[in-house]
Amino acid sequence: MIGYLPESAPLYSEMLVYDYMNYIADLRGLKKPNKADRIKELASLCGIREVMHRPVRSLSKGYKQRVGLAQALMDDPEILVLDEPTSGLDPNQIVEIRSIIREIGKEKTVIFSTHILSEAEAACSRVVIINKGSVAADGSAEMLKSGGRTSQLLELLISGPGEDELKKHFENMNGLEILDIKLTDNGYKLNLGCEDDMRADIYSKIKKTDWILLEMVQQKQTLENIFREITQEAGR
């Protein structure tokens, strides 16, 4: 019923990839001629045909992850559980593994456990955020982002005021929340959450001071921001 790939693929480094796959097939109880057909099918699906006769130890981490995926799929499970399957891979390998996961997901339920939320957004049709053992949010990435406490995100860089003065200035604006303030070489960088597009209101308010607005950038809502909102609210 369940196939599993841990973060570090359970491979035997001294074996050839084909011998390892054949060994896994024997462990899972596959019989001839189904065994040979299944190994060929998985070699094609996971993109490892060209390395089947190489030692596992000679493979890059990306190929090792592919071989790990193949072993997890050997007995055609209905559910596939992947723990940080793209951890430590280079950008090209990440795209390739994502593509394989999406292809597998057309026919199977794939549970993708990760702390890299951009990966979840790129690969998954449904996102579940777990906080301290309980489900804190459940839905598509777009649904979670649209249901956040703030729908608009702004990043400001302001020169002139102190931190307390900045907080006092913006805390009185309805529909706006200060998410983060950091001191940089050029001034204070603020991350603001807004219920609506408040750029004009913010600019007008700053214009009445002697501060210098160096930057105002509108950002997209991300799963990282939603995760931070949910877990911080739970902590409070």
C-alpha positions in Angstrom: 0.0 0.0 0.0 2.8 2.5 0.9 6.1 3.3 -0.7 8.6 5.4 1.3 11.7 7.4 0.5 13.5 8.9 3.5 15.6 12.0 3.1 18.8 9.8 2.7 17.9 7.2 0.2 18.5 3.6 1.5 21.0 2.5 -1.1 23.9 0.0 -1.0 26.9 1.9 -2.4 28.9 -1.1 -3.6 26.1 -2.6 -5.8 25.4 -1.8 -9.4 22.1 0.1 -9.8 20.6 -2.8 -11.8 21.7 -5.3 -9.1 20.2 -3.1 -6.4 16.9 -2.8 -8.3 16.8 -6.6 -8.8 17.5 -7.1 -5.1 14.7 -4.7 -4.1 12.3 -6.5 -6.5 13.2 -9.9 -4.8 12.6 -8.4 -1.4 9.1 -7.1 -2.5 8.2 -10.5 -3.9 8.1 -9.7 -7.6 8.4 -12.8 -9.8 9.7 -13.4 -13.4 8.8 -12.1 -16.0 7.0 -9.3 -14.1 10.2 -8.4 -12.3 12.2 -7.6 -15.4 9.3 -5.6 -16.9 8.9 -3.6 -13.7 12.6 -2.7 -13.4 12.6 -1.5 -17.0 9.4 0.5 -16.4 10.8 2.2 -13.3 14.2 2.9 -15.0 12.3 4.8 -17.7 10.0 6.6 -15.3 12.7 7.7 -12.9 15.3 8.5 -15.7 18.0 6.1 -14.6 18.3 3.9 -17.7 21.7 5.3 -18.5 23.2 4.5 -15.0 21.7 1.0 -14.5 25.2 -0.6 -14.9 27.1 1.9 -12.8 27.9 1.4 -9.1 25.6 3.4 -6.8 28.6 5.1 -5.1 29.5 6.7 -8.4 26.2 8.5 -8.8 25.4 12.1 -8.1 22.9 12.9 -5.3 20.3 13.6 -7.9 20.6 10.2 -9.5 20.7 8.5 -6.0 17.4 10.2 -5.3 16.0 8.8 -8.5 17.1 5.3 -7.6 15.6 5.8 -4.2 12.3 6.8 -5.9 12.4 3.7 -8.0 12.8 1.4 -5.0 9.9 3.1 -3.3 7.7 2.5 -6.3 8.9 -1.1 -6.9 5.7 -2.9 -5.8 3.4 -0.2 -7.3 2.1 1.2 -4.0 -1.1 3.3 -3.9 0.5 5.9 -1.6 4.1 7.3 -1.9 5.6 9.1 1.1 8.6 11.4 0.3 10.7 13.0 3.0 12.6 16.1 1.7 13.2 14.5 -1.7 15.0 17.6 -3.1 17.2 18.3 -0.2 20.8 19.0 -1.2 20.1 18.9 -5.0 21.2 21.5 -7.5 18.5 23.6 -9.3 18.5 21.4 -12.4 18.1 18.2 -10.3 15.3 19.8 -8.3 13.4 20.6 -11.5 13.9 17.0 -12.7 12.8 15.4 -9.4 9.7 17.7 -9.3 8.8 16.6 -12.8 9.0 12.9 -11.9 6.9 13.5 -8.8 4.2 15.3 -10.8 4.2 12.4 -13.3 3.8 9.9 -10.4 1.1 12.1 -8.8 -1.1 11.6 -11.9 -1.9 8.0 -10.8 -0.9 7.9 -7.1 -1.3 9.8 -3.9 2.1 11.4 -3.1 2.7 12.8 0.4 5.6 15.2 0.2 7.0 16.2 3.6 9.2 19.3 3.5 10.2 22.5 5.3 11.0 24.2 2.0 7.5 25.6 1.3 8.4 26.9 -2.2 8.9 23.2 -3.0 5.5 22.3 -1.7 4.0 25.1 -3.7 5.8 24.0 -6.9 5.0 20.3 -6.6 1.8 19.8 -4.7 -1.9 20.4 -5.4 -2.8 20.4 -1.7 -0.8 21.8 1.2 -1.3 20.8 4.9 0.6 22.9 7.5 1.3 21.0 10.7 2.0 23.0 13.9 3.0 21.2 17.1 1.3 17.9 15.9 -2.0 19.5 14.8 -3.3 20.5 11.4 -3.1 24.3 11.3 -4.1 24.8 7.6 -5.3 22.7 4.8 -6.0 23.6 1.1 -4.4 24.5 -2.2 -1.5 26.9 -2.1 -3.5 29.6 -3.7 -6.4 29.1 -1.2 -4.0 29.4 1.8 -2.3 32.5 0.4 -5.7 34.2 -0.3 -6.9 33.4 3.2 -4.0 34.9 5.0 -4.3 37.6 7.5 -2.9 40.1 5.0 -3.4 39.9 1.3 -0.8 42.6 0.3 2.8 42.6 1.3 5.1 45.7 1.0 8.8 46.1 1.6 9.9 49.6 2.4 13.4 51.1 2.9 13.2 54.4 4.9 16.1 56.7 5.9 15.8 59.2 8.7 13.6 58.0 11.6 14.4 55.7 14.5 12.7 52.3 15.1 10.3 53.5 17.8 9.3 56.5 15.6 8.6 54.2 12.7 6.5 51.8 14.7 4.4 54.7 16.1 4.0 56.2 12.7 2.6 53.0 11.1 0.8 51.3 14.0 -2.0 53.8 13.8 -2.9 53.0 10.2 -6.0 50.8 9.9 -5.6 47.6 7.8 -1.8 47.6 8.1 0.5 45.4 10.2 4.2 45.7 10.7 5.6 42.2 10.1 9.3 42.9 10.5 11.8 45.8 11.0 15.5 45.6 10.4 18.2 48.2 10.5 20.4 48.3 7.3 23.3 50.5 6.2 20.9 52.7 4.3 18.1 52.9 6.9 15.3 50.7 8.2 13.8 48.0 6.1 10.1 47.3 6.9 7.9 44.4 5.9 4.3 45.5 6.0 1.1 43.4 5.6 -1.9 45.2 4.3 -5.6 44.1 3.9 -5.7 46.1 0.6 -3.4 48.0 -1.7 -2.2 50.9 0.6 0.8 52.2 -1.3 -0.8 55.6 -2.0 -1.8 56.0 1.7 1.7 55.0 2.9 3.4 57.3 0.5 1.2 60.3 1.5 1.9 59.6 5.2 5.6 59.5 4.7 5.5 62.6 2.5 4.3 64.6 5.4 7.6 63.9 7.3 11.2 64.7 6.6 12.1 61.0 6.0 13.5 59.7 2.8 11.6 56.8 1.1 14.4 54.9 -0.7 12.3 51.9 -1.8 8.7 50.6 -1.8 8.3 47.2 -3.4 5.1 45.2 -3.6 5.6 41.5 -3.0 3.6 38.4 -3.6 2.1 36.5 -0.7 4.0 33.3 -0.1 3.5 30.1 1.8 6.5 31.1 4.0 4.6 34.2 5.1 1.4 32.1 5.7 3.3 29.5 7.7 4.9 32.3 9.8 1.5 33.9 10.4 -0.2 30.6 11.4 2.6 29.4 13.7 3.1 32.8 15.4 -0.6 33.1 16.0 -0.6 29.6 17.5 2.4 30.6 19.7 0.5 33.6 21.0 
